[in-house]
Amino acid sequence: MQQDQPQDNCSDFSTVVRAGLPVSSSSQGRDVRGRFLRDVVRTYKNPIVGIDIEDLEVVFRGVRSPALGVGVASGNYRPQRAAQQAFQAAGGRSADHALIVVAFAPGDMRNGEGKMAAREIYQYMDPDCFVNIGLIEDEQISRGTIRVSVLLG
């Protein structure tokens, strides 16, 4: 008896993101959407903490204009500063849903930094907001640096 193979949802992620997130959804330029999509796919394929297709669909469901922002920081308070940058780049507004991806160099995540980044964004959100976080390692990020992407819907 043949075992079922896990389904590759990467094309589904791409379809959902491209359909629900116009290129104009970020004030930071055209490549922000592509970087976010690559990070989301990484959280699915090689997660520390993953995001799945249902998480994306919840953010886009009934949303007219989702907003995307990215922040990068190093040094003291790097998760908080990167999260603040990302939130402001996404319009700095409260939303019903937030999807947060925290990326860092392999072996460079410090204790609780993912939660710190999420808390920084959550403080501006409605208490009933749906917040989901994905954590990934990215070989292209320098040690000591963290990147936070936030999708508000």
Secondary structure per residue as TSV (DSSP state, phi and psi in degrees):
chain	resnum	aa	ss	phi	psi
A	1	M	-	360.0	129.8
A	2	Q	-	-83.9	134.7
A	3	Q	-	-80.5	147.3
A	4	D	-	-68.9	135.8
A	5	Q	-	-87.5	146.0
A	6	P	-	-61.8	139.5
A	7	Q	-	-78.2	138.0
A	8	D	-	-87.4	107.0
A	9	N	-	-91.3	9.9
A	10	C	H	-60.7	-41.0
A	11	S	H	-68.3	-32.3
A	12	D	H	-64.8	-43.0
A	13	F	H	-57.2	-48.7
A	14	S	H	-59.6	-43.9
A	15	T	H	-63.4	-46.5
A	16	V	H	-63.9	-45.7
A	17	V	H	-65.9	-46.4
A	18	R	H	-65.8	-36.3
A	19	A	H	-73.5	-38.1
A	20	G	H	-94.9	-13.6
A	21	L	S	-125.9	94.7
A	22	P	-	-64.1	154.9
A	23	V	G	-56.0	-31.9
A	24	S	G	-77.4	4.3
A	25	S	G	-73.4	-7.9
A	26	S	-	-128.9	137.1
A	27	S	T	-81.6	-0.6
A	28	Q	T	-93.8	3.5
A	29	G	-	114.3	169.5
A	30	R	T	-68.5	-33.4
A	31	D	H	-79.5	-6.4
A	32	V	H	-63.4	-41.7
A	33	R	H	-62.0	-42.7
A	34	G	H	-64.4	-41.4
A	35	R	H	-64.3	-42.6
A	36	F	H	-60.7	-45.6
A	37	L	H	-60.7	-43.5
A	38	R	H	-61.3	-41.4
A	39	D	H	-65.7	-41.1
A	40	V	H	-63.6	-42.4
A	41	V	H	-62.1	-39.6
A	42	R	H	-63.0	-37.1
A	43	T	H	-66.5	-24.0
A	44	Y	H	-82.6	-44.3
A	45	K	H	-78.7	-45.5
A	46	N	S	-132.8	63.1
A	47	P	-	-80.3	149.1
A	48	I	S	-90.3	-48.4
A	49	V	B	-133.6	126.2
A	50	G	-	-101.3	163.1
A	51	I	-	-119.0	139.3
A	52	D	-	-116.0	175.3
A	53	I	H	-60.9	-34.2
A	54	E	H	-64.7	-35.9
A	55	D	H	-60.7	-44.1
A	56	L	H	-63.3	-44.7
A	57	E	H	-63.6	-35.5
A	58	V	H	-62.8	-42.3
A	59	V	H	-63.7	-40.1
A	60	F	H	-84.2	-18.0
A	61	R	T	-61.6	117.2
A	62	G	T	72.6	13.8
A	63	V	-	-99.1	129.5
A	64	R	S	-80.6	-43.6
A	65	S	S	-139.9	87.1
A	66	P	-	-66.5	153.8
A	67	A	E	-128.1	140.6
A	68	L	E	-124.3	136.8
A	69	G	E	-143.3	152.6
A	70	V	E	-131.0	138.4
A	71	G	E	-130.7	145.1
A	72	V	E	-131.1	134.1
A	73	A	E	-150.4	158.3
A	74	S	E	-139.7	169.2
A	75	G	S	85.2	-159.4
A	76	N	T	-63.3	142.9
A	77	Y	T	58.5	31.4
A	78	R	H	-59.6	-39.8
A	79	P	H	-67.1	-39.0
A	80	Q	H	-67.3	-43.9
A	81	R	H	-68.1	-41.1
A	82	A	H	-65.3	-39.5
A	83	A	H	-65.8	-41.1
A	84	Q	H	-61.6	-44.1
A	85	Q	H	-60.1	-45.9
A	86	A	H	-63.0	-45.1
A	87	F	H	-62.9	-44.4
A	88	Q	H	-65.0	-39.7
A	89	A	H	-65.7	-26.6
A	90	A	T	-85.3	7.8
A	91	G	T	108.4	-10.3
A	92	G	S	58.6	38.3
A	93	R	-	-121.7	153.2
A	94	S	-	-69.3	154.2
A	95	A	-	-147.5	166.0
A	96	D	S	-79.8	-24.7
A	97	H	E	-138.4	144.1
A	98	A	E	-140.9	131.1
A	99	L	E	-116.5	122.3
A	100	I	E	-120.4	131.0
A	101	V	E	-119.9	123.0
A	102	V	E	-109.4	122.7
A	103	A	E	-118.8	142.7
A	104	F	E	-150.6	164.5
A	105	A	-	-65.5	149.3
A	106	P	T	-53.1	128.5
A	107	G	T	74.5	10.6
A	108	D	-	-108.0	1.7
A	109	M	-	-76.3	128.7
A	110	R	-	-92.3	160.8
A	111	N	T	-51.8	117.6
A	112	G	T	77.3	10.8
A	113	E	H	-65.5	-33.1
A	114	G	H	-61.6	-45.8
A	115	K	H	-64.9	-37.3
A	116	M	H	-62.4	-42.5
A	117	A	H	-64.4	-45.1
A	118	A	H	-62.7	-43.6
A	119	R	H	-60.7	-37.8
A	120	E	H	-61.5	-39.9
A	121	I	H	-78.1	-41.4
A	122	Y	H	-60.3	-30.6
A	123	Q	T	-61.4	-20.7
A	124	Y	T	-96.2	-2.8
A	125	M	S	-97.5	163.0
A	126	D	-	-61.9	141.7
A	127	P	T	-59.1	-24.4
A	128	D	T	-93.5	10.0
A	129	C	-	-63.0	141.1
A	130	F	E	-84.9	116.6
A	131	V	E	-122.3	129.5
A	132	N	E	-130.5	143.3
A	133	I	E	-126.2	141.6
A	134	G	E	-121.7	141.1
A	135	L	E	-120.5	132.1
A	136	I	E	-139.8	156.8
A	137	E	E	-98.6	140.2
A	138	D	-	-133.3	117.0
A	139	E	T	-64.7	-17.8
A	140	Q	T	-85.0	-6.7
A	141	I	S	-93.6	134.9
A	142	S	-	-71.1	147.6
A	143	R	T	-57.5	139.4
A	144	G	T	91.1	-2.9
A	145	T	E	-116.9	146.6
A	146	I	E	-132.2	143.3
A	147	R	E	-119.6	129.8
A	148	V	E	-118.2	125.9
A	149	S	E	-113.0	137.8
A	150	V	E	-131.6	134.1
A	151	L	E	-114.3	118.4
A	152	L	E	-105.9	133.1
A	153	G	-	-136.1	360.0
